[in-house]
Amino acid sequence: MGKRYNPKDFESKWQKQWFSKMEYSAQDLLSNKEKYYQLVEFPYPSGPGMHIGHTRNYSMADSVVRLRRMMGQ
């Protein structure tokens, strides 16, 4: 392994492929469905560092969103 990685050697090739296949764009699979937003309030920084309440807030919201997505909503 004498050579160092040079991104210029690879970037143009892969960018052409991404643009030709439109792999860089997101698809709106649920465009005909009602929009749903799950708001997670930022935890109040009442002390130094993070605590278990931060994880609880984010994991509850994540679970609800994943469940709704699995149900096709």
PDB file of N, H, CA, C and O in Angstrom:
ATOM      1  N   MET A   1       0.827  -1.182   0.000  1.00  0.00           N
ATOM      2  CA  MET A   1       0.000   0.000   0.000  1.00  0.00           C
ATOM      3  C   MET A   1       0.872   1.248   0.000  1.00  0.00           C
ATOM      4  O   MET A   1       1.003   1.921   1.023  1.00  0.00           O
ATOM      5  N   GLY A   2       1.447   1.544  -1.106  1.00  0.00           N
ATOM      6  H   GLY A   2       1.342   0.997  -1.936  1.00  0.00           H
ATOM      7  CA  GLY A   2       2.304   2.704  -1.198  1.00  0.00           C
ATOM      8  C   GLY A   2       1.567   3.983  -1.534  1.00  0.00           C
ATOM      9  O   GLY A   2       2.059   5.072  -1.238  1.00  0.00           O
ATOM     10  N   LYS A   3       0.371   3.874  -2.159  1.00  0.00           N
ATOM     11  H   LYS A   3      -0.028   2.989  -2.399  1.00  0.00           H
ATOM     12  CA  LYS A   3      -0.346   5.072  -2.583  1.00  0.00           C
ATOM     13  C   LYS A   3      -1.328   5.529  -1.511  1.00  0.00           C
ATOM     14  O   LYS A   3      -1.881   4.728  -0.758  1.00  0.00           O
ATOM     15  N   ARG A   4      -1.522   6.826  -1.471  1.00  0.00           N
ATOM     16  H   ARG A   4      -1.073   7.477  -2.083  1.00  0.00           H
ATOM     17  CA  ARG A   4      -2.532   7.393  -0.586  1.00  0.00           C
ATOM     18  C   ARG A   4      -3.827   7.546  -1.367  1.00  0.00           C
ATOM     19  O   ARG A   4      -3.812   7.650  -2.594  1.00  0.00           O
ATOM     20  N   TYR A   5      -4.933   7.558  -0.663  1.00  0.00           N
ATOM     21  H   TYR A   5      -4.946   7.474   0.333  1.00  0.00           H
ATOM     22  CA  TYR A   5      -6.239   7.724  -1.295  1.00  0.00           C
ATOM     23  C   TYR A   5      -6.373   9.145  -1.832  1.00  0.00           C
ATOM     24  O   TYR A   5      -6.176  10.119  -1.105  1.00  0.00           O
ATOM     25  N   ASN A   6      -6.709   9.247  -3.101  1.00  0.00           N
ATOM     26  H   ASN A   6      -6.869   8.456  -3.691  1.00  0.00           H
ATOM     27  CA  ASN A   6      -6.933  10.542  -3.728  1.00  0.00           C
ATOM     28  C   ASN A   6      -8.374  10.564  -4.236  1.00  0.00           C
ATOM     29  O   ASN A   6      -8.681   9.894  -5.222  1.00  0.00           O
ATOM     30  N   PRO A   7      -9.262  11.315  -3.590  1.00  0.00           N
ATOM     31  CA  PRO A   7     -10.670  11.298  -3.982  1.00  0.00           C
ATOM     32  C   PRO A   7     -10.913  11.761  -5.412  1.00  0.00           C
ATOM     33  O   PRO A   7     -11.903  11.354  -6.019  1.00  0.00           O
ATOM     34  N   LYS A   8     -10.054  12.585  -5.961  1.00  0.00           N
ATOM     35  H   LYS A   8      -9.249  12.915  -5.467  1.00  0.00           H
ATOM     36  CA  LYS A   8     -10.237  13.073  -7.334  1.00  0.00           C
ATOM     37  C   LYS A   8     -10.174  11.935  -8.346  1.00  0.00           C
ATOM     38  O   LYS A   8     -10.734  12.041  -9.437  1.00  0.00           O
ATOM     39  N   ASP A   9      -9.500  10.856  -7.992  1.00  0.00           N
ATOM     40  H   ASP A   9      -9.045  10.769  -7.105  1.00  0.00           H
ATOM     41  CA  ASP A   9      -9.402   9.712  -8.901  1.00  0.00           C
ATOM     42  C   ASP A   9     -10.729   8.966  -9.024  1.00  0.00           C
ATOM     43  O   ASP A   9     -10.945   8.262 -10.010  1.00  0.00           O
ATOM     44  N   PHE A  10     -11.609   9.105  -8.057  1.00  0.00           N
ATOM     45  H   PHE A  10     -11.434   9.678  -7.256  1.00  0.00           H
ATOM     46  CA  PHE A  10     -12.839   8.320  -8.018  1.00  0.00           C
ATOM     47  C   PHE A  10     -14.117   9.150  -8.085  1.00  0.00           C
ATOM     48  O   PHE A  10     -15.137   8.669  -8.578  1.00  0.00           O
ATOM     49  N   GLU A  11     -14.076  10.386  -7.599  1.00  0.00           N
ATOM     50  H   GLU A  11     -13.247  10.776  -7.198  1.00  0.00           H
ATOM     51  CA  GLU A  11     -15.290  11.184  -7.466  1.00  0.00           C
ATOM     52  C   GLU A  11     -16.029  11.386  -8.780  1.00  0.00           C
ATOM     53  O   GLU A  11     -17.246  11.209  -8.820  1.00  0.00           O
ATOM     54  N   SER A  12     -15.343  11.748  -9.847  1.00  0.00           N
ATOM     55  H   SER A  12     -14.354  11.892  -9.814  1.00  0.00           H
ATOM     56  CA  SER A  12     -16.041  12.040 -11.106  1.00  0.00           C
ATOM     57  C   SER A  12     -16.763  10.803 -11.639  1.00  0.00           C
ATOM     58  O   SER A  12     -17.872  10.908 -12.163  1.00  0.00           O
ATOM     59  N   LYS A  13     -16.142   9.640 -11.509  1.00  0.00           N
ATOM     60  H   LYS A  13     -15.241   9.554 -11.084  1.00  0.00           H
ATOM     61  CA  LYS A  13     -16.779   8.402 -11.970  1.00  0.00           C
ATOM     62  C   LYS A  13     -18.084   8.150 -11.226  1.00  0.00           C
ATOM     63  O   LYS A  13     -19.114   7.873 -11.840  1.00  0.00           O
ATOM     64  N   TRP A  14     -18.033   8.248  -9.903  1.00  0.00           N
ATOM     65  H   TRP A  14     -17.195   8.473  -9.404  1.00  0.00           H
ATOM     66  CA  TRP A  14     -19.211   7.936  -9.107  1.00  0.00           C
ATOM     67  C   TRP A  14     -20.273   9.020  -9.215  1.00  0.00           C
ATOM     68  O   TRP A  14     -21.465   8.717  -9.180  1.00  0.00           O
ATOM     69  N   GLN A  15     -19.865  10.276  -9.346  1.00  0.00           N
ATOM     70  H   GLN A  15     -18.896  10.523  -9.375  1.00  0.00           H
ATOM     71  CA  GLN A  15     -20.850  11.341  -9.519  1.00  0.00           C
ATOM     72  C   GLN A  15     -21.622  11.163 -10.814  1.00  0.00           C
ATOM     73  O   GLN A  15     -22.834  11.380 -10.836  1.00  0.00           O
ATOM     74  N   LYS A  16     -20.959  10.778 -11.889  1.00  0.00           N
ATOM     75  H   LYS A  16     -19.975  10.602 -11.872  1.00  0.00           H
ATOM     76  CA  LYS A  16     -21.648  10.518 -13.158  1.00  0.00           C
ATOM     77  C   LYS A  16     -22.669   9.392 -12.994  1.00  0.00           C
ATOM     78  O   LYS A  16     -23.786   9.483 -13.502  1.00  0.00           O
ATOM     79  N   GLN A  17     -22.286   8.346 -12.292  1.00  0.00           N
ATOM     80  H   GLN A  17     -21.379   8.272 -11.879  1.00  0.00           H
ATOM     81  CA  GLN A  17     -23.204   7.225 -12.083  1.00  0.00           C
ATOM     82  C   GLN A  17     -24.395   7.647 -11.227  1.00  0.00           C
ATOM     83  O   GLN A  17     -25.532   7.290 -11.534  1.00  0.00           O
ATOM     84  N   TRP A  18     -24.147   8.398 -10.163  1.00  0.00           N
ATOM     85  H   TRP A  18     -23.222   8.688  -9.914  1.00  0.00           H
ATOM     86  CA  TRP A  18     -25.236   8.841  -9.299  1.00  0.00           C
ATOM     87  C   TRP A  18     -26.221   9.719 -10.064  1.00  0.00           C
ATOM     88  O   TRP A  18     -27.432   9.555  -9.917  1.00  0.00           O
ATOM     89  N   PHE A  19     -25.722  10.645 -10.878  1.00  0.00           N
ATOM     90  H   PHE A  19     -24.738  10.778 -10.997  1.00  0.00           H
ATOM     91  CA  PHE A  19     -26.602  11.537 -11.617  1.00  0.00           C
ATOM     92  C   PHE A  19     -27.344  10.797 -12.720  1.00  0.00           C
ATOM     93  O   PHE A  19     -28.505  11.107 -12.988  1.00  0.00           O
ATOM     94  N   SER A  20     -26.712   9.837 -13.361  1.00  0.00           N
ATOM     95  H   SER A  20     -25.769   9.585 -13.144  1.00  0.00           H
ATOM     96  CA  SER A  20     -27.397   9.107 -14.431  1.00  0.00           C
ATOM     97  C   SER A  20     -28.516   8.224 -13.880  1.00  0.00           C
ATOM     98  O   SER A  20     -29.530   8.022 -14.548  1.00  0.00           O
ATOM     99  N   LYS A  21     -28.342   7.702 -12.677  1.00  0.00           N
ATOM    100  H   LYS A  21     -27.518   7.865 -12.134  1.00  0.00           H
ATOM    101  CA  LYS A  21     -29.369   6.849 -12.066  1.00  0.00           C
ATOM    102  C   LYS A  21     -30.256   7.616 -11.087  1.00  0.00           C
ATOM    103  O   LYS A  21     -31.157   7.040 -10.477  1.00  0.00           O
ATOM    104  N   MET A  22     -29.999   8.908 -10.941  1.00  0.00           N
ATOM    105  H   MET A  22     -29.268   9.376 -11.437  1.00  0.00           H
ATOM    106  CA  MET A  22     -30.732   9.779 -10.007  1.00  0.00           C
ATOM    107  C   MET A  22     -30.713   9.212  -8.589  1.00  0.00           C
ATOM    108  O   MET A  22     -31.719   9.266  -7.882  1.00  0.00           O
ATOM    109  N   GLU A  23     -29.581   8.675  -8.182  1.00  0.00           N
ATOM    110  H   GLU A  23     -28.764   8.631  -8.757  1.00  0.00           H
ATOM    111  CA  GLU A  23     -29.457   8.097  -6.842  1.00  0.00           C
ATOM    112  C   GLU A  23     -29.248   9.156  -5.769  1.00  0.00           C
ATOM    113  O   GLU A  23     -29.276   8.849  -4.577  1.00  0.00           O
ATOM    114  N   TYR A  24     -29.042  10.377  -6.178  1.00  0.00           N
ATOM    115  H   TYR A  24     -29.019  10.626  -7.147  1.00  0.00           H
ATOM    116  CA  TYR A  24     -28.812  11.452  -5.229  1.00  0.00           C
ATOM    117  C   TYR A  24     -30.113  12.066  -4.722  1.00  0.00           C
ATOM    118  O   TYR A  24     -30.096  12.838  -3.764  1.00  0.00           O
ATOM    119  N   SER A  25     -31.236  11.735  -5.348  1.00  0.00           N
ATOM    120  H   SER A  25     -31.249  11.107  -6.127  1.00  0.00           H
ATOM    121  CA  SER A  25     -32.502  12.373  -4.991  1.00  0.00           C
ATOM    122  C   SER A  25     -33.357  11.446  -4.126  1.00  0.00           C
ATOM    123  O   SER A  25     -33.308  10.223  -4.250  1.00  0.00           O
ATOM    124  N   ALA A  26     -34.133  12.067  -3.255  1.00  0.00           N
ATOM    125  H   ALA A  26     -34.173  13.061  -3.154  1.00  0.00           H
ATOM    126  CA  ALA A  26     -35.032  11.312  -2.380  1.00  0.00           C
ATOM    127  C   ALA A  26     -36.375  11.138  -3.070  1.00  0.00           C
ATOM    128  O   ALA A  26     -36.808  12.003  -3.831  1.00  0.00           O
ATOM    129  N   GLN A  27     -37.022  10.033  -2.807  1.00  0.00           N
ATOM    130  H   GLN A  27     -36.670   9.329  -2.189  1.00  0.00           H
ATOM    131  CA  GLN A  27     -38.338   9.773  -3.367  1.00  0.00           C
ATOM    132  C   GLN A  27     -39.378   9.961  -2.273  1.00  0.00           C
ATOM    133  O   GLN A  27     -39.210   9.494  -1.147  1.00  0.00           O
ATOM    134  N   ASP A  28     -40.445  10.647  -2.622  1.00  0.00           N
ATOM    135  H   ASP A  28     -40.581  11.027  -3.536  1.00  0.00           H
ATOM    136  CA  ASP A  28     -41.534  10.835  -1.671  1.00  0.00           C
ATOM    137  C   ASP A  28     -42.523   9.694  -1.861  1.00  0.00           C
ATOM    138  O   ASP A  28     -43.434   9.786  -2.684  1.00  0.00           O
ATOM    139  N   LEU A  29     -42.344   8.631  -1.109  1.00  0.00           N
ATOM    140  H   LEU A  29     -41.604   8.556  -0.440  1.00  0.00           H
ATOM    141  CA  LEU A  29     -43.172   7.442  -1.268  1.00  0.00           C
ATOM    142  C   LEU A  29     -44.574   7.620  -0.700  1.00  0.00           C
ATOM    143  O   LEU A  29     -45.492   6.886  -1.065  1.00  0.00           O
ATOM    144  N   LEU A  30     -44.737   8.583   0.181  1.00  0.00           N
ATOM    145  H   LEU A  30     -43.991   9.179   0.477  1.00  0.00           H
ATOM    146  CA  LEU A  30     -46.026   8.768   0.833  1.00  0.00           C
ATOM    147  C   LEU A  30     -46.668  10.092   0.417  1.00  0.00           C
ATOM    148  O   LEU A  30     -47.333  10.735   1.229  1.00  0.00           O
ATOM    149  N   SER A  31     -46.481  10.499  -0.814  1.00  0.00           N
ATOM    150  H   SER A  31     -45.940   9.976  -1.474  1.00  0.00           H
ATOM    151  CA  SER A  31     -46.946  11.817  -1.235  1.00  0.00           C
ATOM    152  C   SER A  31     -48.460  11.954  -1.179  1.00  0.00           C
ATOM    153  O   SER A  31     -48.963  13.069  -1.043  1.00  0.00           O
ATOM    154  N   ASN A  32     -49.195  10.863  -1.279  1.00  0.00           N
ATOM    155  H   ASN A  32     -48.786   9.957  -1.389  1.00  0.00           H
ATOM    156  CA  ASN A  32     -50.652  10.943  -1.263  1.00  0.00           C
ATOM    157  C   ASN A  32     -51.230  10.798   0.145  1.00  0.00           C
ATOM    158  O   ASN A  32     -52.450  10.776   0.308  1.00  0.00           O
ATOM    159  N   LYS A  33     -50.387  10.701   1.144  1.00  0.00           N
ATOM    160  H   LYS A  33     -49.396  10.719   1.011  1.00  0.00           H
ATOM    161  CA  LYS A  33     -50.850  10.523   2.519  1.00  0.00           C
ATOM    162  C   LYS A  33     -50.742  11.845   3.280  1.00  0.00           C
ATOM    163  O   LYS A  33     -49.980  12.740   2.916  1.00  0.00           O
ATOM    164  N   GLU A  34     -51.528  11.930   4.341  1.00  0.00           N
ATOM    165  H   GLU A  34     -52.147  11.203   4.637  1.00  0.00           H
ATOM    166  CA  GLU A  34     -51.488  13.112   5.188  1.00  0.00           C
ATOM    167  C   GLU A  34     -50.134  13.188   5.897  1.00  0.00           C
ATOM    168  O   GLU A  34     -49.606  12.173   6.353  1.00  0.00           O
ATOM    169  N   LYS A  35     -49.587  14.378   5.982  1.00  0.00           N
ATOM    170  H   LYS A  35     -50.016  15.202   5.611  1.00  0.00           H
ATOM    171  CA  LYS A  35     -48.296  14.565   6.638  1.00  0.00           C
ATOM    172  C   LYS A  35     -48.440  14.366   8.144  1.00  0.00           C
ATOM    173  O   LYS A  35     -49.462  14.721   8.730  1.00  0.00           O
ATOM    174  N   TYR A  36     -47.416  13.801   8.758  1.00  0.00           N
ATOM    175  H   TYR A  36     -46.586  13.513   8.281  1.00  0.00           H
ATOM    176  CA  TYR A  36     -47.398  13.586  10.200  1.00  0.00           C
ATOM    177  C   TYR A  36     -46.076  14.099  10.745  1.00  0.00           C
ATOM    178  O   TYR A  36     -45.013  13.782  10.211  1.00  0.00           O
ATOM    179  N   TYR A  37     -46.140  14.876  11.786  1.00  0.00           N
ATOM    180  H   TYR A  37     -47.004  15.133  12.220  1.00  0.00           H
ATOM    181  CA  TYR A  37     -44.944  15.423  12.400  1.00  0.00           C
ATOM    182  C   TYR A  37     -44.906  15.003  13.858  1.00  0.00           C
ATOM    183  O   TYR A  37     -45.906  15.118  14.567  1.00  0.00           O
ATOM    184  N   GLN A  38     -43.780  14.528  14.301  1.00  0.00           N
ATOM    185  H   GLN A  38     -42.968  14.435  13.726  1.00  0.00           H
ATOM    186  CA  GLN A  38     -43.582  14.152  15.701  1.00  0.00           C
ATOM    187  C   GLN A  38     -42.578  15.134  16.283  1.00  0.00           C
ATOM    188  O   GLN A  38     -41.402  15.118  15.921  1.00  0.00           O
ATOM    189  N   LEU A  39     -43.038  15.973  17.169  1.00  0.00           N
ATOM    190  H   LEU A  39     -43.993  15.986  17.463  1.00  0.00           H
ATOM    191  CA  LEU A  39     -42.180  16.988  17.762  1.00  0.00           C
ATOM    192  C   LEU A  39     -41.595  16.463  19.065  1.00  0.00           C
ATOM    193  O   LEU A  39     -42.322  15.980  19.933  1.00  0.00           O
ATOM    194  N   VAL A  40     -40.300  16.558  19.192  1.00  0.00           N
ATOM    195  H   VAL A  40     -39.709  16.950  18.487  1.00  0.00           H
ATOM    196  CA  VAL A  40     -39.621  16.174  20.428  1.00  0.00           C
ATOM    197  C   VAL A  40     -39.032  17.439  21.026  1.00  0.00           C
ATOM    198  O   VAL A  40     -38.177  18.089  20.425  1.00  0.00           O
ATOM    199  N   GLU A  41     -39.498  17.773  22.207  1.00  0.00           N
ATOM    200  H   GLU A  41     -40.193  17.244  22.695  1.00  0.00           H
ATOM    201  CA  GLU A  41     -38.970  18.953  22.882  1.00  0.00           C
ATOM    202  C   GLU A  41     -37.548  18.669  23.348  1.00  0.00           C
ATOM    203  O   GLU A  41     -37.242  17.580  23.834  1.00  0.00           O
ATOM    204  N   PHE A  42     -36.706  19.649  23.194  1.00  0.00           N
ATOM    205  H   PHE A  42     -36.955  20.533  22.800  1.00  0.00           H
ATOM    206  CA  PHE A  42     -35.344  19.489  23.670  1.00  0.00           C
ATOM    207  C   PHE A  42     -35.359  19.459  25.199  1.00  0.00           C
ATOM    208  O   PHE A  42     -36.032  20.279  25.824  1.00  0.00           O
ATOM    209  N   PRO A  43     -34.633  18.537  25.798  1.00  0.00           N
ATOM    210  CA  PRO A  43     -34.595  18.472  27.259  1.00  0.00           C
ATOM    211  C   PRO A  43     -33.953  19.738  27.832  1.00  0.00           C
ATOM    212  O   PRO A  43     -33.005  20.282  27.264  1.00  0.00           O
ATOM    213  N   TYR A  44     -34.472  20.180  28.932  1.00  0.00           N
ATOM    214  H   TYR A  44     -35.242  19.739  29.393  1.00  0.00           H
ATOM    215  CA  TYR A  44     -33.920  21.362  29.588  1.00  0.00           C
ATOM    216  C   TYR A  44     -32.589  20.994  30.241  1.00  0.00           C
ATOM    217  O   TYR A  44     -32.521  20.031  31.005  1.00  0.00           O
ATOM    218  N   PRO A  45     -31.546  21.741  29.951  1.00  0.00           N
ATOM    219  CA  PRO A  45     -30.233  21.415  30.528  1.00  0.00           C
ATOM    220  C   PRO A  45     -30.143  21.866  31.985  1.00  0.00           C
ATOM    221  O   PRO A  45     -29.534  22.892  32.288  1.00  0.00           O
ATOM    222  N   SER A  46     -30.748  21.099  32.872  1.00  0.00           N
ATOM    223  H   SER A  46     -31.243  20.265  32.626  1.00  0.00           H
ATOM    224  CA  SER A  46     -30.789  21.479  34.280  1.00  0.00           C
ATOM    225  C   SER A  46     -29.517  21.113  35.037  1.00  0.00           C
ATOM    226  O   SER A  46     -29.346  21.503  36.191  1.00  0.00           O
ATOM    227  N   GLY A  47     -28.649  20.386  34.409  1.00  0.00           N
ATOM    228  H   GLY A  47     -28.788  20.068  33.471  1.00  0.00           H
ATOM    229  CA  GLY A  47     -27.414  20.001  35.071  1.00  0.00           C
ATOM    230  C   GLY A  47     -26.346  19.710  34.038  1.00  0.00           C
ATOM    231  O   GLY A  47     -26.613  19.757  32.837  1.00  0.00           O
ATOM    232  N   PRO A  48     -25.165  19.416  34.482  1.00  0.00           N
ATOM    233  CA  PRO A  48     -24.095  19.132  33.528  1.00  0.00           C
ATOM    234  C   PRO A  48     -24.284  17.770  32.860  1.00  0.00           C
ATOM    235  O   PRO A  48     -24.667  16.797  33.510  1.00  0.00           O
ATOM    236  N   GLY A  49     -24.018  17.716  31.585  1.00  0.00           N
ATOM    237  H   GLY A  49     -23.707  18.506  31.057  1.00  0.00           H
ATOM    238  CA  GLY A  49     -24.064  16.442  30.869  1.00  0.00           C
ATOM    239  C   GLY A  49     -25.474  15.975  30.560  1.00  0.00           C
ATOM    240  O   GLY A  49     -26.447  16.705  30.750  1.00  0.00           O
ATOM    241  N   MET A  50     -25.562  14.753  30.085  1.00  0.00           N
ATOM    242  H   MET A  50     -24.771  14.160  29.932  1.00  0.00           H
ATOM    243  CA  MET A  50     -26.857  14.171  29.741  1.00  0.00           C
ATOM    244  C   MET A  50     -27.249  13.154  30.807  1.00  0.00           C
ATOM    245  O   MET A  50     -26.402  12.643  31.539  1.00  0.00           O
ATOM    246  N   HIS A  51     -28.544  12.870  30.880  1.00  0.00           N
ATOM    247  H   HIS A  51     -29.232  13.285  30.285  1.00  0.00           H
ATOM    248  CA  HIS A  51     -29.024  11.861  31.815  1.00  0.00           C
ATOM    249  C   HIS A  51     -30.043  10.983  31.101  1.00  0.00           C
ATOM    250  O   HIS A  51     -30.298  11.188  29.915  1.00  0.00           O
ATOM    251  N   ILE A  52     -30.625  10.024  31.781  1.00  0.00           N
ATOM    252  H   ILE A  52     -30.418   9.857  32.745  1.00  0.00           H
ATOM    253  CA  ILE A  52     -31.504   9.027  31.168  1.00  0.00           C
ATOM    254  C   ILE A  52     -32.767   9.654  30.583  1.00  0.00           C
ATOM    255  O   ILE A  52     -33.365   9.080  29.674  1.00  0.00           O
ATOM    256  N   GLY A  53     -33.183  10.803  31.074  1.00  0.00           N
ATOM    257  H   GLY A  53     -32.697  11.270  31.813  1.00  0.00           H
ATOM    258  CA  GLY A  53     -34.358  11.479  30.537  1.00  0.00           C
ATOM    259  C   GLY A  53     -34.185  11.887  29.084  1.00  0.00           C
ATOM    260  O   GLY A  53     -35.150  11.888  28.320  1.00  0.00           O
ATOM    261  N   HIS A  54     -32.976  12.231  28.698  1.00  0.00           N
ATOM    262  H   HIS A  54     -32.192  12.230  29.319  1.00  0.00           H
ATOM    263  CA  HIS A  54     -32.721  12.583  27.301  1.00  0.00           C
ATOM    264  C   HIS A  54     -32.999  11.378  26.403  1.00  0.00           C
ATOM    265  O   HIS A  54     -33.674  11.502  25.381  1.00  0.00           O
ATOM    266  N   THR A  55     -32.489  10.241  26.780  1.00  0.00           N
ATOM    267  H   THR A  55     -31.940  10.140  27.611  1.00  0.00           H
ATOM    268  CA  THR A  55     -32.686   9.018  25.998  1.00  0.00           C
ATOM    269  C   THR A  55     -34.158   8.640  25.958  1.00  0.00           C
ATOM    270  O   THR A  55     -34.662   8.232  24.912  1.00  0.00           O
ATOM    271  N   ARG A  56     -34.847   8.768  27.071  1.00  0.00           N
ATOM    272  H   ARG A  56     -34.438   9.099  27.921  1.00  0.00           H
ATOM    273  CA  ARG A  56     -36.265   8.426  27.133  1.00  0.00           C
ATOM    274  C   ARG A  56     -37.081   9.265  26.152  1.00  0.00           C
ATOM    275  O   ARG A  56     -37.900   8.725  25.408  1.00  0.00           O
ATOM    276  N   ASN A  57     -36.866  10.565  26.144  1.00  0.00           N
ATOM    277  H   ASN A  57     -36.201  11.004  26.748  1.00  0.00           H
ATOM    278  CA  ASN A  57     -37.635  11.443  25.256  1.00  0.00           C
ATOM    279  C   ASN A  57     -37.431  11.076  23.792  1.00  0.00           C
ATOM    280  O   ASN A  57     -38.395  10.962  23.036  1.00  0.00           O
ATOM    281  N   TYR A  58     -36.196  10.895  23.400  1.00  0.00           N
ATOM    282  H   TYR A  58     -35.412  10.987  24.014  1.00  0.00           H
ATOM    283  CA  TYR A  58     -35.911  10.617  21.989  1.00  0.00           C
ATOM    284  C   TYR A  58     -36.357   9.217  21.585  1.00  0.00           C
ATOM    285  O   TYR A  58     -36.846   9.028  20.471  1.00  0.00           O
ATOM    286  N   SER A  59     -36.199   8.232  22.467  1.00  0.00           N
ATOM    287  H   SER A  59     -35.802   8.386  23.372  1.00  0.00           H
ATOM    288  CA  SER A  59     -36.581   6.863  22.095  1.00  0.00           C
ATOM    289  C   SER A  59     -38.097   6.694  22.044  1.00  0.00           C
ATOM    290  O   SER A  59     -38.592   5.911  21.233  1.00  0.00           O
ATOM    291  N   MET A  60     -38.846   7.403  22.882  1.00  0.00           N
ATOM    292  H   MET A  60     -38.445   8.039  23.541  1.00  0.00           H
ATOM    293  CA  MET A  60     -40.311   7.318  22.811  1.00  0.00           C
ATOM    294  C   MET A  60     -40.814   7.886  21.489  1.00  0.00           C
ATOM    295  O   MET A  60     -41.651   7.271  20.828  1.00  0.00           O
ATOM    296  N   ALA A  61     -40.318   9.036  21.106  1.00  0.00           N
ATOM    297  H   ALA A  61     -39.638   9.535  21.642  1.00  0.00           H
ATOM    298  CA  ALA A  61     -40.746   9.643  19.843  1.00  0.00           C
ATOM    299  C   ALA A  61     -40.333   8.777  18.662  1.00  0.00           C
ATOM    300  O   ALA A  61     -41.103   8.618  17.715  1.00  0.00           O
ATOM    301  N   ASP A  62     -39.145   8.222  18.705  1.00  0.00           N
ATOM    302  H   ASP A  62     -38.519   8.351  19.474  1.00  0.00           H
ATOM    303  CA  ASP A  62     -38.668   7.355  17.626  1.00  0.00           C
ATOM    304  C   ASP A  62     -39.556   6.123  17.499  1.00  0.00           C
ATOM    305  O   ASP A  62     -39.871   5.697  16.388  1.00  0.00           O
ATOM    306  N   SER A  63     -39.958   5.550  18.627  1.00  0.00           N
ATOM    307  H   SER A  63     -39.702   5.896  19.529  1.00  0.00           H
ATOM    308  CA  SER A  63     -40.830   4.367  18.600  1.00  0.00           C
ATOM    309  C   SER A  63     -42.186   4.683  17.988  1.00  0.00           C
ATOM    310  O   SER A  63     -42.710   3.893  17.202  1.00  0.00           O
ATOM    311  N   VAL A  64     -42.757   5.823  18.339  1.00  0.00           N
ATOM    312  H   VAL A  64     -42.331   6.465  18.977  1.00  0.00           H
ATOM    313  CA  VAL A  64     -44.063   6.208  17.798  1.00  0.00           C
ATOM    314  C   VAL A  64     -43.981   6.403  16.289  1.00  0.00           C
ATOM    315  O   VAL A  64     -44.844   5.926  15.552  1.00  0.00           O
ATOM    316  N   VAL A  65     -42.958   7.094  15.832  1.00  0.00           N
ATOM    317  H   VAL A  65     -42.257   7.481  16.431  1.00  0.00           H
ATOM    318  CA  VAL A  65     -42.807   7.348  14.396  1.00  0.00           C
ATOM    319  C   VAL A  65     -42.594   6.046  13.637  1.00  0.00           C
ATOM    320  O   VAL A  65     -43.180   5.852  12.571  1.00  0.00           O
ATOM    321  N   ARG A  66     -41.770   5.154  14.166  1.00  0.00           N
ATOM    322  H   ARG A  66     -41.295   5.311  15.031  1.00  0.00           H
ATOM    323  CA  ARG A  66     -41.533   3.873  13.490  1.00  0.00           C
ATOM    324  C   ARG A  66     -42.800   3.023  13.442  1.00  0.00           C
ATOM    325  O   ARG A  66     -43.071   2.376  12.431  1.00  0.00           O
ATOM    326  N   LEU A  67     -43.574   3.019  14.519  1.00  0.00           N
ATOM    327  H   LEU A  67     -43.354   3.545  15.341  1.00  0.00           H
ATOM    328  CA  LEU A  67     -44.828   2.267  14.541  1.00  0.00           C
ATOM    329  C   LEU A  67     -45.797   2.803  13.492  1.00  0.00           C
ATOM    330  O   LEU A  67     -46.394   2.029  12.744  1.00  0.00           O
ATOM    331  N   ARG A  68     -45.954   4.111  13.435  1.00  0.00           N
ATOM    332  H   ARG A  68     -45.470   4.740  14.043  1.00  0.00           H
ATOM    333  CA  ARG A  68     -46.860   4.706  12.446  1.00  0.00           C
ATOM    334  C   ARG A  68     -46.403   4.392  11.025  1.00  0.00           C
ATOM    335  O   ARG A  68     -47.229   4.153  10.143  1.00  0.00           O
ATOM    336  N   ARG A  69     -45.102   4.392  10.803  1.00  0.00           N
ATOM    337  H   ARG A  69     -44.431   4.586  11.519  1.00  0.00           H
ATOM    338  CA  ARG A  69     -44.590   4.082   9.462  1.00  0.00           C
ATOM    339  C   ARG A  69     -44.858   2.623   9.100  1.00  0.00           C
ATOM    340  O   ARG A  69     -45.217   2.323   7.962  1.00  0.00           O
ATOM    341  N   MET A  70     -44.685   1.716  10.061  1.00  0.00           N
ATOM    342  H   MET A  70     -44.393   1.960  10.986  1.00  0.00           H
ATOM    343  CA  MET A  70     -44.962   0.301   9.803  1.00  0.00           C
ATOM    344  C   MET A  70     -46.443   0.061   9.541  1.00  0.00           C
ATOM    345  O   MET A  70     -46.809  -0.872   8.826  1.00  0.00           O
ATOM    346  N   MET A  71     -47.296   0.907  10.122  1.00  0.00           N
ATOM    347  H   MET A  71     -46.999   1.665  10.703  1.00  0.00           H
ATOM    348  CA  MET A  71     -48.734   0.782   9.913  1.00  0.00           C
ATOM    349  C   MET A  71     -49.183   1.451   8.614  1.00  0.00           C
ATOM    350  O   MET A  71     -50.370   1.446   8.287  1.00  0.00           O
ATOM    351  N   GLY A  72     -48.241   2.019   7.884  1.00  0.00           N
ATOM    352  H   GLY A  72     -47.277   2.023   8.149  1.00  0.00           H
ATOM    353  CA  GLY A  72     -48.563   2.631   6.598  1.00  0.00           C
ATOM    354  C   GLY A  72     -49.062   4.054   6.693  1.00  0.00           C
ATOM    355  O   GLY A  72     -49.657   4.567   5.745  1.00  0.00           O
ATOM    356  N   GLN A  73     -48.833   4.691   7.808  1.00  0.00           N
ATOM    357  H   GLN A  73     -48.350   4.274   8.578  1.00  0.00           H
ATOM    358  CA  GLN A  73     -49.293   6.073   7.985  1.00  0.00           C
ATOM    359  C   GLN A  73     -48.206   7.057   7.685  1.00  0.00           C
ATOM    360  O   GLN A  73     -48.423   8.265   7.784  1.00  0.00           O
TER     361      GLN A  73
END
